Amino acid sequence: MTDAALAGKKIAFLVANEGIEQVELTEPWKAVQEAGGEPVLLSTGPGTVQAFDHLDKADTFDVDVVVDDASPSEYAALVLPGGVANPDALRTSRSAVTFVQQFAASTRPVAAICHAPWTLVEADVLKGRRMTSWPSLRTDLRNAGAEWVDEEVVVDRNGPGPLVTSRNPDDLPAFNRALLEALS
């Protein structure tokens, strides 16, 4: 994708205040920036969020917008980074779940990696969708009505907008390509 392919497009990255798998935030963020897009960090509270490298604390990142103050219509896509604690905390936030529900009802792409689909389960937006995730989510996703597959990246167009999913950080190159293609 060229440096201007996403010019003028804001991409929402929604996370909880801690437990984000850092590389699952920073690599898609970088891909969006390199394609000319504007990544925006949304979280459940103001200030900073704590990322992790698996179980070890990593960097902190400044929150751009609190999800309570965000409107899905302002963004061209929604990215949900993983980490075990991050999506588990997000699914307990009514405003985060509502934001995801509203976004998933639009025709714009939603991209979720690793454990992030837990938030999609809570938002009840997976019926009839084909997707992948970290393997331990397989039963949760099937119970939510999704068809779970073990593939590097899955792009499902069986809903209002494309749903891009990947299993883990090793899949980030394919995840990033599929996200950018869904935005083109």
C-alpha distance (Angstrom), angle and dihedral (degrees) to the residues before:
residue distance angle dihedral
M1 . . .
T2 3.79 . .
D3 3.77 123.1 .
A4 3.81 90.2 -105.1
A5 3.81 99.5 43.6
L6 3.81 92.3 105.2
A7 3.82 97.0 31.1
G8 3.78 110.3 154.8
K9 3.82 93.8 10.1
K10 3.80 119.9 123.6
I11 3.80 115.9 -152.9
A12 3.83 118.6 -159.0
F13 3.80 117.6 -138.1
L14 3.82 105.9 -167.4
V15 3.81 118.7 -160.9
A16 3.80 141.0 155.5
N17 3.79 120.4 -115.3
E18 3.82 93.3 -91.6
G19 3.77 144.8 5.3
I20 3.81 98.4 58.5
E21 3.81 115.2 150.5
Q22 3.82 96.4 -121.6
V23 3.81 98.9 -145.0
E24 3.83 90.0 50.5
L25 3.80 87.5 58.9
T26 3.80 101.5 37.2
E27 3.82 101.1 43.5
P28 3.85 97.1 52.3
W29 3.83 88.0 40.5
K30 3.81 89.9 55.3
A31 3.83 91.7 46.1
V32 3.82 90.6 52.9
Q33 3.82 91.7 48.0
E34 3.81 92.8 48.0
A35 3.82 89.1 52.1
G36 3.82 89.3 54.4
G37 3.80 97.2 -102.8
E38 3.78 127.9 132.9
P39 3.82 113.4 -122.1
V40 3.80 113.8 -153.8
L41 3.82 122.2 -163.3
L42 3.80 111.8 -137.6
S43 3.78 121.2 -175.2
T44 3.77 141.4 167.3
G45 3.80 92.1 -105.2
P46 3.80 140.2 22.5
G47 3.80 127.0 -99.4
T48 3.78 120.7 39.9
V49 3.79 136.6 -22.3
Q50 3.80 125.5 -139.3
A51 3.79 117.2 -128.2
F52 3.78 125.4 -162.5
D53 3.78 138.2 -150.5
H54 3.79 95.2 -139.7
L55 3.84 101.3 -59.4
D56 3.81 97.9 -15.2
K57 3.80 123.0 90.6
A58 3.78 111.8 -109.0
D59 3.82 129.5 171.8
T60 3.78 131.5 -26.1
F61 3.80 123.2 -129.2
D62 3.79 131.1 -156.3
V63 3.80 116.9 -113.5
D64 3.81 112.6 -124.8
V65 3.82 98.6 -169.7
V66 3.81 133.9 9.3
V67 3.80 108.2 -126.9
D68 3.84 90.3 -125.6
D69 3.82 87.1 64.9
A70 3.82 96.8 42.9
S71 3.79 128.1 98.5
P72 3.81 117.7 -154.8
S73 3.81 89.5 -141.6
E74 3.84 89.8 69.2
Y75 3.82 93.3 66.2
A76 3.81 134.4 70.6
A77 3.82 93.5 -153.1
L78 3.79 142.6 2.1
V79 3.80 121.7 -131.2
L80 3.80 119.9 -165.9
P81 3.83 111.5 -165.1
G82 3.79 117.5 -157.1
G83 3.75 136.9 -133.5
V84 3.79 118.1 140.7
A85 3.81 98.5 -103.4
N86 3.83 96.9 39.3
P87 3.83 100.7 66.7
D88 3.80 91.3 34.6
A89 3.83 88.7 58.9
L90 3.82 93.0 41.7
R91 3.79 91.9 56.3
T92 3.81 89.8 59.9
S93 3.82 92.0 56.0
R94 3.80 110.8 89.7
S95 3.82 91.8 -160.6
A96 3.83 92.6 50.9
V97 3.81 92.2 47.9
T98 3.81 91.3 47.5
F99 3.82 90.6 49.7
V100 3.82 89.9 51.7
Q101 3.82 91.9 47.1
Q102 3.80 92.1 50.8
F103 3.79 92.4 45.5
A104 3.81 93.5 47.5
A105 3.81 89.6 52.4
S106 3.83 89.5 59.5
T107 3.79 126.7 80.2
R108 3.81 92.0 -113.4
P109 3.83 123.9 106.4
V110 3.79 124.0 -90.8
A111 3.82 116.1 -163.4
A112 3.82 123.5 -168.8
I113 3.79 129.6 175.2
C114 3.80 135.3 -164.1
H115 3.87 109.9 -27.9
A116 3.84 94.1 -2.2
P117 3.84 94.0 97.9
W118 3.81 88.1 75.1
T119 3.80 86.2 79.8
L120 3.82 89.3 52.1
V121 3.82 89.3 51.6
E122 3.80 90.2 54.4
A123 3.81 90.6 47.2
D124 3.84 88.8 54.4
V125 3.81 94.1 -133.4
L126 3.81 102.1 126.4
K127 3.81 105.5 83.4
G128 3.80 108.9 130.0
R129 3.81 94.3 2.5
R130 3.82 124.0 130.7
M131 3.79 113.3 -140.8
T132 3.76 151.2 140.2
S133 3.81 135.7 -135.5
W134 3.76 142.9 154.9
P135 3.84 102.2 -38.7
S136 3.82 95.8 -114.2
L137 3.84 89.9 66.0
R138 3.82 92.9 58.8
T139 3.83 95.5 99.6
D140 3.83 93.1 43.9
L141 3.80 91.1 51.6
R142 3.80 93.4 46.6
N143 3.81 89.9 48.6
A144 3.83 87.5 52.4
G145 3.82 89.7 56.7
A146 3.80 100.6 -98.6
E147 3.78 128.3 130.7
W148 3.83 104.7 -124.8
V149 3.81 119.9 -151.9
D150 3.80 132.5 176.6
E151 3.81 101.4 -123.6
E152 3.81 135.1 131.7
V153 3.80 93.0 -115.6
V154 3.79 133.2 -3.1
V155 3.79 124.5 -163.7
D156 3.80 109.7 -165.9
R157 3.81 118.5 -168.8
N158 3.81 94.2 177.7
G159 3.80 94.4 111.8
P160 3.77 141.6 43.2
G161 3.82 92.8 -64.3
P162 3.80 136.9 9.0
L163 3.80 117.9 -76.0
V164 3.82 113.4 -152.6
T165 3.82 117.1 -167.5
S166 3.81 137.1 172.2
R167 3.80 135.2 -179.4
N168 3.80 107.7 -127.9
P169 3.82 146.1 -25.9
D170 3.82 91.6 -69.8
D171 3.82 87.0 66.7
L172 3.82 94.9 54.7
P173 3.83 96.9 106.8
A174 3.83 91.0 55.4
F175 3.83 91.6 39.9
N176 3.81 91.9 52.8
R177 3.82 93.0 47.4
A178 3.81 91.5 49.5
L179 3.83 91.8 47.4
L180 3.81 92.1 51.8
E181 3.82 91.8 45.2
A182 3.82 90.4 51.0
L183 3.81 88.0 53.9
S184 3.80 95.1 50.5
